[in-house]
Amino acid sequence: MSLFLERKELFDRILLLGADEMQEPMEVFEQFFSDYHLHECRYILWTMLQTCLTTDNTEFSEPAERASLIMNCKNLERFLEAGSLILEKHHGRKN
């Protein structure tokens, strides 16, 4: 079993954001989308998904596990789109 599932109490909280980023999470979106364009994020997600599903990997050996992975990637892609829109709207209000 995954360490993330075994230690839920540890991994079900903010771990990577600093105190200033927790106060101003929009800055995280600013940095992320200055490093990656939406098309690059889609490419990275697709490459990860394709690699997981086309290589020998016991984590995704069952159809339900593969379907879950696909759904998670689709939801993450929707999250990225929403983050991109939030940032665009934020910039529109600042200007």
Biotite code that builds the C-alpha atoms (Angstrom):
import biotite.structure as struc

atoms = struc.array([
    struc.Atom([0.000, 0.000, 0.000], chain_id="A", res_id=1, res_name="MET", atom_name="CA", element="C"),
    struc.Atom([1.082, 3.535, -0.706], chain_id="A", res_id=2, res_name="SER", atom_name="CA", element="C"),
    struc.Atom([2.631, 5.629, 2.039], chain_id="A", res_id=3, res_name="LEU", atom_name="CA", element="C"),
    struc.Atom([0.137, 8.374, 1.089], chain_id="A", res_id=4, res_name="PHE", atom_name="CA", element="C"),
    struc.Atom([-2.750, 6.041, 1.945], chain_id="A", res_id=5, res_name="LEU", atom_name="CA", element="C"),
    struc.Atom([-1.109, 4.593, 5.038], chain_id="A", res_id=6, res_name="GLU", atom_name="CA", element="C"),
    struc.Atom([-0.297, 7.995, 6.564], chain_id="A", res_id=7, res_name="ARG", atom_name="CA", element="C"),
    struc.Atom([-3.431, 9.957, 5.653], chain_id="A", res_id=8, res_name="LYS", atom_name="CA", element="C"),
    struc.Atom([-3.115, 12.232, 8.684], chain_id="A", res_id=9, res_name="GLU", atom_name="CA", element="C"),
    struc.Atom([0.294, 13.376, 7.459], chain_id="A", res_id=10, res_name="LEU", atom_name="CA", element="C"),
    struc.Atom([-0.491, 13.773, 3.772], chain_id="A", res_id=11, res_name="PHE", atom_name="CA", element="C"),
    struc.Atom([-3.992, 15.260, 4.072], chain_id="A", res_id=12, res_name="ASP", atom_name="CA", element="C"),
    struc.Atom([-2.716, 18.746, 4.846], chain_id="A", res_id=13, res_name="ARG", atom_name="CA", element="C"),
    struc.Atom([-0.677, 21.506, 3.262], chain_id="A", res_id=14, res_name="ILE", atom_name="CA", element="C"),
    struc.Atom([2.938, 20.337, 3.063], chain_id="A", res_id=15, res_name="LEU", atom_name="CA", element="C"),
    struc.Atom([4.703, 22.286, 0.334], chain_id="A", res_id=16, res_name="LEU", atom_name="CA", element="C"),
    struc.Atom([3.391, 25.831, 0.606], chain_id="A", res_id=17, res_name="LEU", atom_name="CA", element="C"),
    struc.Atom([5.240, 28.322, 2.723], chain_id="A", res_id=18, res_name="GLY", atom_name="CA", element="C"),
    struc.Atom([3.495, 30.606, 5.206], chain_id="A", res_id=19, res_name="ALA", atom_name="CA", element="C"),
    struc.Atom([3.463, 33.501, 2.730], chain_id="A", res_id=20, res_name="ASP", atom_name="CA", element="C"),
    struc.Atom([2.005, 31.262, -0.006], chain_id="A", res_id=21, res_name="GLU", atom_name="CA", element="C"),
    struc.Atom([-0.687, 30.068, 2.373], chain_id="A", res_id=22, res_name="MET", atom_name="CA", element="C"),
    struc.Atom([-1.630, 33.697, 2.987], chain_id="A", res_id=23, res_name="GLN", atom_name="CA", element="C"),
    struc.Atom([-1.538, 34.570, -0.733], chain_id="A", res_id=24, res_name="GLU", atom_name="CA", element="C"),
    struc.Atom([-2.245, 31.368, -2.706], chain_id="A", res_id=25, res_name="PRO", atom_name="CA", element="C"),
    struc.Atom([-2.764, 33.404, -5.891], chain_id="A", res_id=26, res_name="MET", atom_name="CA", element="C"),
    struc.Atom([1.022, 33.792, -5.945], chain_id="A", res_id=27, res_name="GLU", atom_name="CA", element="C"),
    struc.Atom([1.301, 30.014, -6.383], chain_id="A", res_id=28, res_name="VAL", atom_name="CA", element="C"),
    struc.Atom([-0.900, 30.223, -9.472], chain_id="A", res_id=29, res_name="PHE", atom_name="CA", element="C"),
    struc.Atom([1.171, 33.174, -10.713], chain_id="A", res_id=30, res_name="GLU", atom_name="CA", element="C"),
    struc.Atom([4.396, 31.202, -10.394], chain_id="A", res_id=31, res_name="GLN", atom_name="CA", element="C"),
    struc.Atom([2.980, 27.977, -11.809], chain_id="A", res_id=32, res_name="PHE", atom_name="CA", element="C"),
    struc.Atom([1.484, 29.564, -14.897], chain_id="A", res_id=33, res_name="PHE", atom_name="CA", element="C"),
    struc.Atom([4.600, 31.683, -15.476], chain_id="A", res_id=34, res_name="SER", atom_name="CA", element="C"),
    struc.Atom([6.577, 28.415, -15.612], chain_id="A", res_id=35, res_name="ASP", atom_name="CA", element="C"),
    struc.Atom([4.038, 26.337, -17.591], chain_id="A", res_id=36, res_name="TYR", atom_name="CA", element="C"),
    struc.Atom([1.494, 27.155, -20.260], chain_id="A", res_id=37, res_name="HIS", atom_name="CA", element="C"),
    struc.Atom([-1.796, 25.279, -20.306], chain_id="A", res_id=38, res_name="LEU", atom_name="CA", element="C"),
    struc.Atom([-0.788, 23.304, -23.412], chain_id="A", res_id=39, res_name="HIS", atom_name="CA", element="C"),
    struc.Atom([2.400, 22.170, -21.638], chain_id="A", res_id=40, res_name="GLU", atom_name="CA", element="C"),
    struc.Atom([0.379, 20.997, -18.635], chain_id="A", res_id=41, res_name="CYS", atom_name="CA", element="C"),
    struc.Atom([-1.891, 18.988, -20.912], chain_id="A", res_id=42, res_name="ARG", atom_name="CA", element="C"),
    struc.Atom([1.141, 17.424, -22.594], chain_id="A", res_id=43, res_name="TYR", atom_name="CA", element="C"),
    struc.Atom([2.755, 16.522, -19.251], chain_id="A", res_id=44, res_name="ILE", atom_name="CA", element="C"),
    struc.Atom([-0.480, 14.991, -17.927], chain_id="A", res_id=45, res_name="LEU", atom_name="CA", element="C"),
    struc.Atom([-1.029, 13.024, -21.125], chain_id="A", res_id=46, res_name="TRP", atom_name="CA", element="C"),
    struc.Atom([2.562, 11.738, -21.078], chain_id="A", res_id=47, res_name="THR", atom_name="CA", element="C"),
    struc.Atom([2.235, 10.620, -17.447], chain_id="A", res_id=48, res_name="MET", atom_name="CA", element="C"),
    struc.Atom([-1.091, 8.935, -18.130], chain_id="A", res_id=49, res_name="LEU", atom_name="CA", element="C"),
    struc.Atom([0.168, 7.223, -21.258], chain_id="A", res_id=50, res_name="GLN", atom_name="CA", element="C"),
    struc.Atom([3.289, 5.983, -19.461], chain_id="A", res_id=51, res_name="THR", atom_name="CA", element="C"),
    struc.Atom([1.276, 4.590, -16.558], chain_id="A", res_id=52, res_name="CYS", atom_name="CA", element="C"),
    struc.Atom([-1.162, 2.787, -18.813], chain_id="A", res_id=53, res_name="LEU", atom_name="CA", element="C"),
    struc.Atom([1.223, 1.422, -21.436], chain_id="A", res_id=54, res_name="THR", atom_name="CA", element="C"),
    struc.Atom([4.019, 0.056, -19.253], chain_id="A", res_id=55, res_name="THR", atom_name="CA", element="C"),
    struc.Atom([4.093, -2.881, -16.861], chain_id="A", res_id=56, res_name="ASP", atom_name="CA", element="C"),
    struc.Atom([2.780, -1.332, -13.700], chain_id="A", res_id=57, res_name="ASN", atom_name="CA", element="C"),
    struc.Atom([0.924, -3.355, -11.090], chain_id="A", res_id=58, res_name="THR", atom_name="CA", element="C"),
    struc.Atom([-0.688, -0.178, -9.715], chain_id="A", res_id=59, res_name="GLU", atom_name="CA", element="C"),
    struc.Atom([-2.863, 0.095, -12.824], chain_id="A", res_id=60, res_name="PHE", atom_name="CA", element="C"),
    struc.Atom([-3.335, -3.555, -13.771], chain_id="A", res_id=61, res_name="SER", atom_name="CA", element="C"),
    struc.Atom([-7.097, -3.592, -13.182], chain_id="A", res_id=62, res_name="GLU", atom_name="CA", element="C"),
    struc.Atom([-9.575, -1.760, -15.446], chain_id="A", res_id=63, res_name="PRO", atom_name="CA", element="C"),
    struc.Atom([-11.118, 0.102, -12.493], chain_id="A", res_id=64, res_name="ALA", atom_name="CA", element="C"),
    struc.Atom([-7.687, 1.406, -11.458], chain_id="A", res_id=65, res_name="GLU", atom_name="CA", element="C"),
    struc.Atom([-6.996, 2.620, -14.998], chain_id="A", res_id=66, res_name="ARG", atom_name="CA", element="C"),
    struc.Atom([-10.409, 4.268, -15.206], chain_id="A", res_id=67, res_name="ALA", atom_name="CA", element="C"),
    struc.Atom([-9.757, 6.012, -11.901], chain_id="A", res_id=68, res_name="SER", atom_name="CA", element="C"),
    struc.Atom([-6.390, 7.277, -13.135], chain_id="A", res_id=69, res_name="LEU", atom_name="CA", element="C"),
    struc.Atom([-7.979, 8.641, -16.301], chain_id="A", res_id=70, res_name="ILE", atom_name="CA", element="C"),
    struc.Atom([-10.697, 10.383, -14.280], chain_id="A", res_id=71, res_name="MET", atom_name="CA", element="C"),
    struc.Atom([-8.096, 11.853, -11.884], chain_id="A", res_id=72, res_name="ASN", atom_name="CA", element="C"),
    struc.Atom([-6.084, 13.232, -14.798], chain_id="A", res_id=73, res_name="CYS", atom_name="CA", element="C"),
    struc.Atom([-9.215, 14.711, -16.383], chain_id="A", res_id=74, res_name="LYS", atom_name="CA", element="C"),
    struc.Atom([-10.137, 16.366, -13.077], chain_id="A", res_id=75, res_name="ASN", atom_name="CA", element="C"),
    struc.Atom([-6.599, 17.695, -12.652], chain_id="A", res_id=76, res_name="LEU", atom_name="CA", element="C"),
    struc.Atom([-6.784, 19.118, -16.165], chain_id="A", res_id=77, res_name="GLU", atom_name="CA", element="C"),
    struc.Atom([-10.097, 20.824, -15.250], chain_id="A", res_id=78, res_name="ARG", atom_name="CA", element="C"),
    struc.Atom([-8.391, 22.179, -12.103], chain_id="A", res_id=79, res_name="PHE", atom_name="CA", element="C"),
    struc.Atom([-5.580, 23.613, -14.231], chain_id="A", res_id=80, res_name="LEU", atom_name="CA", element="C"),
    struc.Atom([-8.092, 25.237, -16.570], chain_id="A", res_id=81, res_name="GLU", atom_name="CA", element="C"),
    struc.Atom([-9.917, 26.768, -13.595], chain_id="A", res_id=82, res_name="ALA", atom_name="CA", element="C"),
    struc.Atom([-6.616, 28.001, -12.136], chain_id="A", res_id=83, res_name="GLY", atom_name="CA", element="C"),
    struc.Atom([-5.738, 29.573, -15.456], chain_id="A", res_id=84, res_name="SER", atom_name="CA", element="C"),
    struc.Atom([-9.112, 31.354, -15.609], chain_id="A", res_id=85, res_name="LEU", atom_name="CA", element="C"),
    struc.Atom([-8.848, 32.535, -11.999], chain_id="A", res_id=86, res_name="ILE", atom_name="CA", element="C"),
    struc.Atom([-5.453, 34.010, -12.754], chain_id="A", res_id=87, res_name="LEU", atom_name="CA", element="C"),
    struc.Atom([-6.721, 35.725, -15.925], chain_id="A", res_id=88, res_name="GLU", atom_name="CA", element="C"),
    struc.Atom([-9.660, 37.233, -14.030], chain_id="A", res_id=89, res_name="LYS", atom_name="CA", element="C"),
    struc.Atom([-7.337, 38.299, -11.202], chain_id="A", res_id=90, res_name="HIS", atom_name="CA", element="C"),
    struc.Atom([-5.092, 40.100, -13.696], chain_id="A", res_id=91, res_name="HIS", atom_name="CA", element="C"),
    struc.Atom([-8.121, 41.750, -15.303], chain_id="A", res_id=92, res_name="GLY", atom_name="CA", element="C"),
    struc.Atom([-9.210, 43.166, -11.964], chain_id="A", res_id=93, res_name="ARG", atom_name="CA", element="C"),
    struc.Atom([-5.722, 44.370, -11.070], chain_id="A", res_id=94, res_name="LYS", atom_name="CA", element="C"),
    struc.Atom([-5.310, 46.349, -14.307], chain_id="A", res_id=95, res_name="ASN", atom_name="CA", element="C"),
])
